[in-house]
Amino acid sequence: MSTYATPPDIDIDAAETVLEPSGERQGYWVGAPCVHRHDGVPYLAVRWRDPDRRGHEVTVYEYGDDRSLTQRAALTAADLGVVSVERAALVTDPRTGALQCYLPVDRGGNDWVIQKLADAEAPSDLDPDTARTVLTPEPGTTDAGTVKDPVIETVGGRYYMFYAGADGRSEQAHLATSVDGETWTRHGDNPVIERAYWHDHHVRVSAVVPAPDAPVWLVFYDGSGISDTGRTWNLRTGVAVSPDLERVTDTSPDGPVYSGPAAERDTGVDTFATCRYVDVLTRGDEWEVFAEVAREDESFALRRATVPAPGL
């Protein structure tokens, strides 16, 4: 028997801290990473949050071969005219080669929508004044409450957007598709990952990466349970697989694959075991895995681990 599409073995406790939060207590977060190559250059988008200003900035860094970070853009909630901004999605238009940036924003009163900035040549050209709403909640559906946290891939010129849609109880993983990155059509079988098992409260997709050894995508997702402490944001990472980015099968129903080092147990977490917003930068036969991870003081830092590409 052969084994394929096995998720990488990552020691979260030993992972390197890339960025520290601006404070040392609950509510200070840095992370929600999005890594993306544009014109051959890797970029890393990061969200900054504190208890007073919530998600107040997304910073886009050029990520050097020496693992250095050079700031190329700062997209603030103030400049966007919103209350809070969360995880960005960076995409390259498969037709024009332009850089595209999608942002989930709270326009006030938990009114979360997904906005898109005007296409740009590089991150330094991204303009908050051009933000336009491209996806809103849809009454009567499982995302009638909020839409946020997009994860976008393009395949054969078609856009696939995984996003967190809330129905008034909690978030579940949804999918929308587009042919131009502007107009989106919801998948006919949403949510693509539902509340169940250890993630019977929240579940959202954080990254989709082609498995190097099988014709499937590895789908990393965040999840939490009803009994978990801080269940809205104290999320751990599970793994699913998809053959086509439309059908998703949960392969870790018994518990998360990755948890923060403060975890006391896999389910029914009493401490902040957060390991969420996993994203992957592929470099030949290695993967650089980024995640937002809880520290002992209950703040969240951005960590990075370099591991062999699974299956190679």
FENHUZI-V739643 format. One line per field, one symbol per residue. ss: DSSP state (h for helix, s for strand, l for the rest). phi: phi as a letter, one per 40 degrees, with the letter a starting at -180 (. if undefined). psi: psi as a letter, one per 20 degrees, with the letter a starting at -180 (. if undefined). A space follows every 10 residues. Layout:
ss: ???
phi: ???
psi: ???
//
This chain:
ss: llllllllll lhhhlssssl llllllllss ssssssssll ssssssssss lllsssssss ssslllllss sssssshhhh lllsssssss ssllllllss ssssssllll lsssssllls llhhhllhhh lsssslllll lllllsssss sssssllsss ssssssllll ssssssssll llllssllll llsllsllsl lsssssssss llllllssss ssssllllll lllllsssss sslllllsss lllllllsll llllllllll llllssssss sssllsssss ssssllllls ssssssssll ll
phi: .bbbfccccb ccccccccbc ccabadhcbb ifcbbacbfg bcbbcbcbaa ccbfcbabbb bcbcccgcbb cbabbccccc gbcabbccbb abcccbgccb bbbcbcchgg ccbbbbccdb cadcccbdcc dbcbabdbdg bcbccabafc bbbbbfgccb bcacbbbhba cbcbbbbabb gbbbbcccbc ccbbcafcbc bbaacbabbc ccbacbbcbc bcaabdcccf ccbcbbbbbb bacagbbbbc bbcciccbbc ccccacbgcc bcbdabfdab bcbgcbbcbb acbcbccgcb bcbabbbcdc gc
psi: pqprlpqqop nhhiqppgpq rirkrpioqp clqoppppki ppqoppppqr hgibniqppp qporhjjqpo piqooqhghi krhqqbpqpp qppigijqpq ppppqoipkk mprpqprqqr hrhiipohij pppiprqoqj rikifqprmq opqpokippo opropqjiga qrprpqrqii jgpqpqqilq qhprprcilj fqpqphqppp pijqlrppop qqqqqhiqpl hhimqrprpr qpijjhpppp jliirqhpqq iiphrhqlpi rokpnrkpqp opncjqpopq qppqrhjjrp rprpppqqpp i.
//
